[in-house]
Each structure stands twice: as C-alpha cells, then as structure tokens.
Amino acid sequence: MGDAQAYIRTGARLAKQACLQFNGSKVDGMKQSNFKKRREPLACASLGPYGVSLCDASEYHGNYVNSVHAEELKSWHNSKLRVLAEEELDLYMFETIPALVNCC
C-alpha cells in the first residue's frame, strides 16, 4: 500500500494547503474569510466504502457484506485512517455500507 499511502497523504496535504491559501487570500484589500462573512473552509477526508476496492460496483449494492469479515473491513479503513490522522485534517467522513445485515 506504499503508493496508495503516498497518494492519500498528498491529497490530504493539498486539501490543507488549499484551505491555508483561501484563508490568506485577499479580495480588494480584505481577507477573503471576512469578505461577505464567508466561512473559512475545512480540510476534510472522505473514507469511501470498501466495495470500491473490488472494482465490481459493490460500493453501490454492498453484495460483499456476507463474504468479507468485519475485521477485514476495519483493517481496510484503519490503514487509510492512520495515514490521514497523521495529517491532522479538520473533519473525517465515512461512507456507509449499502446493505442490510442482520447482526443479531
């Protein structure tokens, strides 16, 4: 996952850099964040569904839920989250699994 981690880290750093540039930019001599009382942007991470890694559109139907153990799902997300956490972003978003599983 070396290349993937590098891409994840680069994306996070670009998001933070864009926020810093926005926050420091000027519009007619005013800080853009004060211009029309705009809110300053947040650098956000989106951790997509496991199904996207399967390249079979299962991120839309979730057919993998009966064949993938919960520990594998946790590990898949944790590997990405560890990299993103090091970048100290403002917000972390997680997508849900589009399937219903009876866990009880």
Summary of the structure (lengths in Angstrom):
residues: 104
radius of gyration: 18.1
end to end distance: 33.9
largest distance: 60.6
contacts: 236
relative contact order: 0.19
helix: 57%
strand: 12%
